[in-house]
Amino acid sequence: MSEIVHAGFEIPTLSFIQDLTINELIDEIVENVDVYGEAMEAAAMLETDAVCGAYRGTGWSVWFWRTSHAGSVH
């Protein structure tokens, strides 16, 4: 998915808030999260039509909002 989202991702060794594509964010999750089930749950959340969302895993978290919905309350 090439849709741009505004997202934050945090693990003990990496933290960022930036605009990136959904695929780029999923890649960051898959590359940096050790618990496979949690990574897949977060990726599935990103692949829905949700305007925004957040996932808190074991020692990591991610949140996003779709920039195409900039006027939405988040």
N, C-alpha and C positions, 0 to 999 in steps of 0.2 A: 504494500500500500504506500503510495507516494504522498498521501495527505500529510500536511504539516500539523504538528501539535506542539503546544507549549508544555514542557514537561520538566519535572524534577526527579532526580534519581540519586539515592544515597545509600552507600555501603561504607564500612569503616575506612576503606582505602580510596574511595572515589565519591565525589559529590558534584552535581551540576544542575543548573537550571538553564534551559535553552530551548530554542525552537529546532525541531528535527522531524524527520518523517517517522511514521509509525514503525516501519521496518527497521530504521536505525535504532529506535528505542527498544524494540524487541531484541535486536542484536545485542545491545548493551546488557539487557536483562539476562539473556541466555549465556553470554560470555562471563558475566560477573556473579551470578547467583548459583550457589552450590546445591540448593535444594530443588531438584528437578520439578517436582510437583508444584511448588510455589512459582517457579519461573513460568511453567505452562499455564497456571491459573491467571497470572498477570498478563501474559501474552493473549490469552483468550479474551480478557477484559478489553484489551486494546483493539481487538478485532471486531468489537460490537459497534453499534451505532450510537453509543453513549456520548453525550456532549462532554462529559468530564468524568473522572474517576480517580480512585486512589487504591493502592494495595500496600499493606504492611506485612512483610514476611519476617522470617527469623533473622534479625540483624540487618535488614535492608528495607527500603521503601521506595515507591514510585508514585507519582501523581501526574495527571495530564489534563489538558483541556484543548479541545479542537479549536484552532484559530479561526476556522470558518464560522464559528459561533461566538465571535468576539463580544457581541452584545449580551450574551447569556450571563446570568448570575452564577458565580462560581465560588 
